[in-house]
Amino acid sequence: MEDKFDCIIIGGGIAGLSAAMTLARNDMKFMLIERGEFSGAKNVSGGVLWGDGLARLVPNYWEDEEGFERYINHRRLTFMDGDSAFSIDFKSDSFNEKPYKGVIVLRSKFDNWLAEKVQEAIEQSKYPDECFLAPNILVEEVLMEDGKAVGIRTGEEKFFADSVIIAEGVNNLLTRQVGLQDKYVPADNLAVGVKEVIKYDQKVLEDRFQLNGLSGMSNEFIGTATQGVEGGGFLYTNRDTISFGLVLGMISLRDSKMKPYDILNEFKAHPIIHDTLKGGEVVEYSAHAVSTGDMKVMPSEIFSGGVLVAGEAANLLMNSGKAIQGMDYAMHSGVCAAETIIEAKEKGDYSEATLKLYRHKLEDSFVMKDMRNFQNAVHFLHSEQMFKTVPDLVCDFGKQFFTIKNEPTPKTTKMLTGAIKRHSSYWELLKLGIKGARSL
């Protein structure tokens, strides 16, 4: 057999690049293969990378402002009905401390920046001429011998390695090919994300959203934003643009017989949203499939002989109601996968018996602990009551509470009782409250 790598990584997204960075810093020989022209070329998503994982991967990353758009110091949750919006706001000076608790990124830009950092790590390693970031290549097959991954095939060419990390994203073709998943992720466990990038004069954007320096805001929307389709909206402030859009349940969208872009246009026409977006120019539109984070559609296992599955390929994504987490999970899983490969090389053993350490690392981390602890929240937040009944009730109460008339004002309890009766019942709200308390 020809010379081989210690590891081949399939996918140049956050999971794959995080694995590559870890391997490079530990003097491993590897190749990362990305099907786009560069890392991030085919990634149209954008959002918030939560936590301090980036600071561990790229120390003092905030000194290089090219990688991220802004850091989060303002969070907002907005409930909407047909003509109103009721928001919960939170800002904290502690969010200004470094490392930041969350940074807003545009993935095409961020992934390319992170790939440059990986290349720098390669050049500083023992094997600068034997490690590669190989873009514009499609992996068609993971080569298997006696139940163990031994390399990959791309077209007529084959490359061999002691191990393979699959970080192919939500498209699980290779994960299925190696026998770790027996079918596509079902449509009822997928959502459609539709996003516009809207450009402003930077000062206009900073004034409108009360930003200072590189501070930024994340805003999630629940209610009529989705025209009755399961899902919700989002707004993230970039440097001189905003990422704005919807995440819609695929089955609910299909049953509605509506098109994602039509729902997005209706969302933009909402009087509250229309005022928020005024004066912006749409410079990009994109749509892509995302996982809803239901653990039951994870691969049957995330490791096998010579192969590990990381990031969204392993369905590591969750919306717990506090945040949509996926990029931080991908980053941590990529690091854990690489650490496992490093230990496997030290042992000279890439069998399942050794690679199961990857599972243990993830189970002991915040990734699997949070996914298990908040799995009920995933189902709770996708219930019809949460994207219809609750927003309507909250906005109804808000209209009464904040309206002042030249007539006797009813007590707050009477206003709340009226809103409850118009949209639900005490009994239904009690059941919802109990379910929510157990889930969240």
Secondary structure, DSSP 4 states (H G I P E B T S, - for coil): ----BSEEEE--SHHHHHHHHHHHHTT--EEEE-SSSSTTTT---EEEEESSHHHHHSTTGGG-TTS-SEEEEEEEEEEE-SS-EEEEEEE-GGGGSSSPSEEEEEHHHHHHHHHHHHHHHHHTSS-TTT-EEE-S----EEEEETTEEEEEEETTEEEEBS-EEE--TT--HHHHHTTS-SSPPPGGGEEEEEEEEEE--HHHHHHHTT--TTEEEEEEEEEGGGTTSSEEEEEEE-SSEEEEEEEEEHHHHHHHT--HHHHHHHHHHSHHHHHHHTT-EEEEEEEEEEE---GGGS-S-SEETTEEE-GGGGT--EE-SS-EESHHHHHHHHHHHHHHHHHHHHHT--SHHHHHHHHHHHHTSHHHHHHHHTHHHHHHHTSHIIIIIHHHHHHHHHHHHH---SSPPPPHHHHHHHHHHHH--HHHHHHHHHHHHHH-
